[in-house]
Amino acid sequence: LGCLFLTTIWVRRRGLVKALLAGTPRVAVGREADSYRRVSGWMRLKRPVELAMPSGFMEPGVWGIRQPVLLLPQGMTKEMTDAELESVILHELIHVERRDNLIAALQRVLCYLFWFHPLVWILDRKLLLERERVCDELVLGMHIDSSVYAASIVKVTRFCLGGKLAGASCVTGPDLKRRLEMILKTTILARFTGWHWTLVGAAACSVLLFSIVAGYPPPS
């Protein structure tokens, strides 16, 4: 009965989303469409993905498994720069390439079959966070500026909360904070390369050489 109850709610919600998307035209022109084409070109995206901007959504995402649709809520992109918008689209398209929607659906089936076991729900949450972390790392691996990417996540969160960013901790808990810390930490490590490491290595060699020289007794 528990499995049937949860499955019924899931199917009903999917039906509502499907009905909403059926009445939402696909976007082929405009700033968002141009950003999507640029990002899909970078990724050499093989799977066709449609772009839609429904009014009933509060956060970006990907709908569907066989025929995925990239969802960008209306009004969310107004305060974003082109670079921030591209980083959000890139994140969602990486989900498509990794087929994360299929994995999430299989996880949902397992959660409903074993709804009575709290460990199943804990693992489901952990796997969700892990998928987001992997996508963040792949975004940063495509030479996206981490400060721009972090700013885009903050703006998406602000939009989802209706402009009340102070309540983000109530919605996401410490997960958002850890995610941003990881992204910004990656920024520091990514920038600390090349001649920075050369300077550090030269300084370390100088200290070591000075220590060796200082250890020899002076000539008599």
Secondary structure, 3 states (H helix, E strand, C coil): CHHHHHHHHHHHHHHHHHHHHHCCCECCCCHHHHHHHHHHHHHCCCCCCEEECCCCCCCCEEECCCCCEEECCCCCCCCCCHHHHHHHHHHHHHHHHHCHHHHHHHHHHHHHHCCCCHHHHHHHHHHHHHHHHHHHHHHHCCCCCHHHHHHHHHHHHHHHCCCCHHHHHHHHCHHHHHHHHHHHHHHHHHHCCCHHHHHHHHHHHHHHHHHHHHHCCCCC
